[in-house]
Amino acid sequence: MVLDDVWNEKYEEWTSLLKPFEAGAKGSKIIITTRNHPVYSMIGAMPYFLNELSIDNCTCLLAYHALGVKNFEGHPDLETIGKKIAEKCRGLPLATKILGSLLCNKENVNEWEAILNDRIWDVATRENGEVLPILKLSYVHLPSYLKRCFAYCAIFPKDYEFERDELALLWIGEGFLDGRKAKENILTSGRNYFDELVSRSFFQQSSVDTSKFFMHDLLNDLAKSIADATCFTSGESHLVGDEDDTSFKEKVRYASFVSRWYITSNNLRAYAGMKVLRSFMLLSNIEHINISKKVLLDLLTNLKYLRVLSLCHCDIFEVPDCVANLKHLRYLNLSYTYIFRLPASIGTLCKLQALILRGCVFLSMLPPDITNLVSLQFLDIRDTKRLKEMPLNIGNLKNLIIFSKFVVGQEQGSRLKELKNLPHLQGELLVSELQKVKEDDELEARVLRSLRPHINLENLSISHYGGELFPSWLGDPSYFKMVSLCLLGCPKVTSLSSLGQLPSLRELSLEGLNAVSMIGSEFYGTKRFPSLRTLKFQKMLAWKEWSHNVGGREEDVPFSCLQHLVVKDCPVLMGTLPCQLDHLIKLEIHSCLHLNNSTGVVRLPSLYGDGMRNLTCLRKLAIDFCPQFTSFVAGEGEIELLSNLERMELRCCPSLERLPSKMHVLRHLGIWNCPKIMGLTIPSDDPNTKVMMSQLEHLQINDYDFRISFSFAKNGLVALKTLIVENCKGVELLEEITVVESLKSLNIYRCMNLGSLPHCLHMLAHLTHLEIRDCPALEIEDFPPLPLTLSSLTLTSCPKIKSIANCNIAGCNNLTKLVICKCSALEMEDFPLLPVTLSKLELDSCPKIKSLPKEWHHLTCLQKLHIFRCENIECFPKGDLPPNLRRFNILGCENMKQPVREWGLPMLTSLEHVEIDGMSMGGERDKVRFPSGDEDEEEENAWSLLFPSSLISLRISGMRNVERLSNGLRNHLSSLISLSIKDWPKLRDLPEDGLPPSLKKFSIYKCENLKNRCSKPTGDYWHLIQEIPNIFIECFQIH
């Protein structure tokens, strides 16, 4: 395991993290990388200090990034200078890489000498927080137009990932591109700026999402040092600078706030005084940011000079009207919020250039006054499914460059003809709701004339078009930038345009073109899809013929670059696949009812033939619901195309009898409802085929009613790691599985006739995951010994398992998860000892379990404990609870007699989440006050006897007789964020001293007497709870 780039110095958190690894298998290693010396000294690890690169290696790295070569042999005039520059890089790879990017393609000796002799080399090296001079040097030599663009990136926290257009639009909003003299449009300029910073290594591409980029930590430090007091970045737990320092606030121009969950007015107090702030962004490390309308309103009222405002991923349902007062606003990002509509006053923002509404799934309309935004250039309304039409006169927005979706309206809505008034469109355009166009010849003609976007368009999607012919421009090669085209739900179109003429088209999807019966030469044109990588045909219900005859020459073969082909729900299609798909990697065939290789007529998709024999690149094959497909064998023998296949999925092919034998590199095999395969060809008994699937790692068998034998396992499945058997009535025994020594994960689901588990289960020496669900016939008097390597065990809905006492669960020193659910026959007078490594224990609906694990105070790694509906548990074991619990749930334990104050919860200083019901708290639910306490105790202390002060979430249900909550909640649970009260029918009174000010969510359900007193705005308790950002009553959010 590798823990990369660690900075945390908190000893208690490290202790908790490392505890499970103390029981790791022999030879296990943990590697930690850090630039923070106290980290390695705190954890007691033996440090290995990475040495700097040697001068020679540094010189070679410099040559690579500057000149694109391995060394300076081809540039002798630069070699001496290059070595001197490399020496100044002090063996640091990042510094060398960035400096090489600075010198990229510069072969003039004078330019190299100017870098070598720059005065900035005299600055001291990075100490006490100063930035490396080499990085400063790379910034100094940036063109002036890039300097402020880079410095602006100080607004982002470290490790924040951003997209190219996202940052380009922020620069545009700040006016950084206003002075450009280029003929290209402003977005293209912004993209070019971005690409230049990438080429100079200021930004790096994310390894997780290639569409995103980030800055190295040191470059983030550089940006912050350059921006200095003009940039302010903060989070919930820390604020930079003195909040009351007026001079500090007057300097800030760009600011962001990084939220972990909820945002309160206190969090944003430092921003309210930044009167000349120009950029403000709310950022989050999670999906959504919770901020109340009042907090947002108070903030925006003070920030009158904003040019950039981003509320992306905020849980807001409406935009405050005061946004209209932001007269300088150029960029407004409301993407992935819950807004239903925009305020009409947004039409007064005459300087607005970018409006981002992507993923606003509840947005149903755009205000009519949006057409007054004459400066608007970027309107992103992707993924707004409830948006039904465009406002009238949307064509007035003549400066639009990005307009991601055009929704055709009803009679009063926007007309398609308005698209011709938008001459600058580029990028992606989805035209939807075309079915709203009335069905007469004149209007259909208007559709064909109007639907012609700018030639810079890159992505186009047309859905629900009602005409019979697509416009002639659709296959026009002048659309040389178009890379993606989707035609969806156009039921009257009878023929396709010459889409093969589009020179850059990489992805083509045709779905729901139900009147198209033939695809032939007109589809290919003369270019024959020179760049196409992905081709999808779906729900083409009338498509019968696919002709590939576009010429007699070899160079006339279409789809020369095709890598992914999907044919789905084409029930009457006949013909052959295109020939010579030499680059095809992935082939998917779904619901093609006439797939048949046993008749004289070869029907599509046929899996043999001259064309298919050349598919040596094929890596994935999926065939779904092809009832007449019988075999992979035809004519002279098996198809060679499968020799390099790595993944194969077969679904609902009831006639398929054999699998191919030549699948030597197959790693993943899934079979669903193919009853004739099993026992015949996995694999055959032929000794020549016993290593047929020697690379197979994942095998899944579903929906098989006949008897299954796993005798094939010993014939060569030496690499199998995962076996999933689901809904197979023919599975009765699993003894043969134990020969698969490589198996790591065994999953058995809904095997109704499985009667036993292998007695030699422990022989699976690498098994880490065992899960058995819904096996009603599995009758086990005594569970067999488990493999010592097991890390996860789940037993669910196995009503005939009677005991796990002798399975040696205590010896499984890698076990971290144990779940036992709905095992009604499982008896445990004495719960077996559990390994110290366990981190999650869940017991649910096991009525015969009468005790909990002994000595569980030794379970120092246990963090999650869930006990549900185990009605015969009467008390907890003697001794303390597991000391490091973070989440504790106990519900439905109706015979629990031990008072909750004796459980010892206040001793659990790490406990954060508790869910508990009255049924499990003995007599506590019958008291008038909760917590009840003794007569001689002060009421304020009652909460401290039940719960630790570390709680952040508390859910209590089923307190049938409690009428009021005790005082002391406010002071004792001072970190509480979420409080949920459910099914307290007599509850009337909240604590007199109020609720914790930290509370961000308050929910009451089935509390008839209390809900009216908490109603908005006249309830008795409204003044106590109105500052809470989220209030739910009867599941409805009222605030």
PyMOL commands that set and color helices and strands:
alter all, ss='L'
color gray80, all
select helices_A, chain A and resi 11-23+37-43+55-67+76-88+93-102+109-116+119-122+133-140+144-155+164-174+186-199+217-230+246-251+269-272+293-302+321-325+344-348+368-372+394-396+416-421+434-436+441-450+472-475+499-501+521-524+554-556+612-614+640-644+687-689+711-715+735-739+761-763+809-811+856-858+900-902+905-907+918-926+939-941+943-945+969-972+1008-1014+1022-1025
alter helices_A, ss='H'
color red, helices_A
select strands_A, chain A and resi 2-3+31-32+162-163+204-205+212-214+231-235+254-259+262-263+279-284+290-291+308-310+331-333+354-356+378-380+402-403+405-407+426-432+456-463+484-488+507-511+518-519+534-538+545-546+564-568+574-575+586-590+620-624+633-634+637-638+647-651+668-672+698-704+722-728+745-749+769-773+792-796+817-821+840-844+864-868+887-891+913-917+929-930+953-957+964-965+978-982+1001-1005+1030-1033+1036-1037
alter strands_A, ss='S'
color yellow, strands_A
deselect
rebuild
show_as cartoon
